[in-house]
Amino acid sequence: EKEKKTPVDYVIPVDTSKSTVIKPQPAQTSSATLEILCQDLQADLNKYKKIVEKLNQDKSELQQSIEKGGFKLEPEEIKGLKKENEVLKTELSQVQEILKEKSRATAETLSLVESERLVEDLQIQLKLKDQVITELKSSNQPQIITPQGPMSNLVEDLQKRINKLKIAIEEKNKIIEELKTS
């Protein structure tokens, strides 16, 4: 009851035989701590700004060097590039020569193939004409009637002309058919 009547400002000490545990106090943020953090952040920000400025400067220098005609190379690098360029040129010329030779060979083989086809076509046409001639000679020979008298020579001449014209017409018709099928 005494404790209840005592004012709040007065605390009664309590003796305990237990071990005491020290609890850490919550970190108090003071203006000094905040100022130190701000300075660190500002230093990092300034460092990154310098890096970005340097990169932008390098970028602009590279762009200018590209616009002006490229990079500056050491004489040894230039010699190496020239040698490589010469090697590439010789390889290119060799490849071009090989391609020319192949195209010539291809053209020659094509012309040989075309000429062989033409010869075969002509041989086929000759065989067909020979067959037509032999057929006309063997099967279509009309019997010539030889009348006696003054008109006999005239009739023979007319029959010969008619036979020749029939042969010519049949040959022309076959040529026309061949042209139509070609």
C-alpha positions in Angstrom: 0.0 0.0 0.0 2.9 2.3 0.6 4.0 2.0 -2.9 0.7 3.0 -4.2 0.7 6.2 -2.2 4.1 7.3 -3.2 4.4 9.7 -6.0 5.3 8.4 -9.5 8.6 10.2 -9.6 9.9 8.1 -6.8 11.0 4.6 -7.7 11.7 2.0 -5.0 14.9 0.1 -5.7 14.5 -3.6 -5.9 17.2 -6.0 -5.0 17.4 -9.0 -7.1 20.0 -11.7 -7.0 19.5 -12.5 -10.7 22.0 -11.6 -13.3 21.3 -8.5 -15.1 21.0 -8.4 -18.9 22.0 -5.3 -20.6 19.7 -4.5 -23.4 21.0 -2.3 -26.2 19.4 1.0 -26.5 17.7 1.7 -29.8 19.9 3.7 -32.1 19.2 7.3 -31.9 19.5 9.1 -35.1 21.1 12.3 -34.5 21.7 15.1 -37.0 25.4 14.2 -37.1 24.7 10.6 -38.2 22.4 11.8 -40.9 24.9 14.4 -42.1 27.6 11.7 -42.4 25.3 9.5 -44.4 24.5 12.4 -46.7 28.1 13.1 -47.2 28.8 9.5 -48.1 26.0 9.4 -50.6 27.1 12.7 -52.1 30.7 11.4 -52.5 29.3 8.2 -54.2 27.1 10.4 -56.4 30.0 12.6 -57.4 32.2 9.6 -58.2 29.5 8.1 -60.5 29.0 11.5 -62.1 32.7 11.6 -62.9 32.6 8.1 -64.4 29.6 9.0 -66.6 31.3 12.2 -67.7 34.5 10.2 -68.6 32.5 7.6 -70.5 30.5 10.3 -72.4 33.8 12.0 -73.3 35.3 8.7 -74.5 32.2 8.1 -76.6 32.3 11.5 -78.3 36.0 11.0 -79.0 35.3 7.7 -80.6 32.5 9.1 -82.7 34.8 12.0 -83.9 37.6 9.6 -84.8 35.2 7.4 -86.7 33.8 10.4 -88.6 37.3 11.7 -89.4 38.4 8.4 -90.9 39.0 5.8 -88.3 41.3 5.0 -85.5 45.0 5.8 -85.0 47.0 2.6 -85.4 50.6 1.8 -84.7 52.8 1.3 -87.8 53.2 -2.4 -86.9 49.4 -2.8 -86.8 49.2 -1.1 -90.2 51.8 -3.4 -91.7 50.0 -6.4 -90.3 46.7 -5.2 -91.7 48.3 -4.6 -95.1 49.8 -8.1 -95.2 46.4 -9.6 -94.3 44.8 -7.4 -96.9 47.3 -8.7 -99.6 46.7 -12.3 -98.5 42.9 -11.8 -98.8 43.4 -10.2 -102.2 45.4 -13.1 -103.5 42.9 -15.6 -102.2 40.1 -13.6 -103.8 41.8 -13.6 -107.2 42.5 -17.4 -106.9 38.8 -18.0 -106.1 37.8 -15.8 -109.1 40.1 -17.7 -111.4 38.7 -21.0 -110.2 35.2 -19.7 -110.8 36.1 -18.6 -114.3 37.6 -22.0 -115.1 34.5 -23.8 -113.8 32.2 -21.5 -115.8 34.2 -22.2 -118.9 34.1 -25.9 -118.3 30.4 -25.7 -117.6 29.8 -23.7 -120.8 31.8 -26.2 -122.8 29.9 -29.2 -121.3 26.6 -27.4 -122.0 27.6 -26.7 -125.6 28.6 -30.4 -126.0 25.4 -31.6 -124.5 23.4 -29.2 -126.7 25.3 -30.4 -129.8 24.7 -34.0 -128.9 21.0 -33.4 -128.5 20.9 -31.6 -131.9 22.7 -34.5 -133.5 20.3 -37.0 -132.0 17.3 -34.9 -133.1 18.7 -34.8 -136.6 19.3 -38.5 -136.7 15.7 -39.1 -135.6 14.4 -36.9 -138.3 16.6 -38.6 -140.9 15.3 -42.0 -139.8 11.7 -40.8 -140.0 12.2 -39.4 -143.5 13.9 -42.7 -144.6 10.9 -44.6 -143.3 8.5 -42.3 -145.1 10.4 -42.7 -148.3 10.5 -46.5 -148.0 6.9 -46.7 -147.2 5.9 -44.6 -150.1 8.0 -46.6 -152.4 6.8 -50.0 -151.3 3.1 -49.5 -150.5 1.7 -46.5 -152.2 2.9 -47.0 -155.7 -0.2 -46.7 -157.8 -0.5 -48.9 -160.7 0.3 -46.8 -163.7 -2.2 -47.4 -166.5 -0.5 -46.9 -169.7 -3.0 -46.2 -172.3 -2.0 -46.6 -175.8 -2.2 -43.8 -178.1 -1.0 -40.2 -178.4 -2.2 -39.3 -174.9 -0.2 -42.0 -173.1 2.9 -39.8 -172.6 0.8 -37.0 -171.1 -1.0 -39.4 -168.7 2.3 -40.8 -167.5 3.7 -37.3 -166.9 0.6 -36.3 -165.0 0.7 -39.5 -162.8 4.4 -38.9 -162.0 3.7 -35.3 -161.0 0.7 -36.4 -158.9 2.9 -39.0 -157.1 5.6 -36.4 -156.4 3.1 -33.9 -155.1 1.6 -36.6 -152.8 5.0 -37.4 -151.4 5.7 -33.7 -150.9 2.4 -33.2 -149.2 2.9 -36.1 -146.8 6.4 -34.9 -145.9 5.1 -31.4 -145.3 2.3 -32.8 -143.1 4.8 -34.8 -141.0 7.0 -31.7 -140.6 3.9 -29.7 -139.5 3.0 -32.5 -137.0 6.6 -32.5 -135.6 6.5 -28.7 -135.2 3.2 -28.9 -133.4 4.5 -31.5 -131.0 7.8 -29.7 -130.4 
